[in-house]
Amino acid sequence: MNTLSHVTEPMWAAPVAIQIGTRPSEYIHGPAEAVDYLEHRWPIQNSVHLEAAKRRCVEAMNYLAHMEAARDAFVAAAAEAEVLA
C-alpha cells in the first residue's frame, strides 16, 4: 500500500537560476516556487512581466497552461528585474 499523502508539485524541464541582491544564486524548479519568489521576494513590483509570470505560473499549477510557457514568463520577469544568474 502506498502511504504517500501528498501530490508532487509540477516541475519545469530545467530550473531557472536567479540571484537577488548579494545572495548566492538560487534555482527555481517550478511554478509554485516561482510564485512564492514573485510575490514575496521580487525586487521590482507592478511590472508587465511580473504580472504575466504570476498568472502563467498559477495557470500551470492548475494545469491550465503549459509548464514551459510558465517558465518562459518567469524568465522574462527575471530578465526584466535583472536577476537572471
C-alpha angles and dihedrals in degrees: 000000000000111000097187108123101181133079117234112245116240114260135201121245089246130015122244116235115219135172120202115194115319095332120116118265115284130200122229110205105183149355098279091055090044093053090052091054093043093051102038112021108025115127096218129043136201099025127144094241093046094056092044091050093050091049094047093046093051089048090051091049087055092044091246095117134036115267094233092050087058090048091050090051090050091050090051090052091047091050091049091050090045093234101120108124 
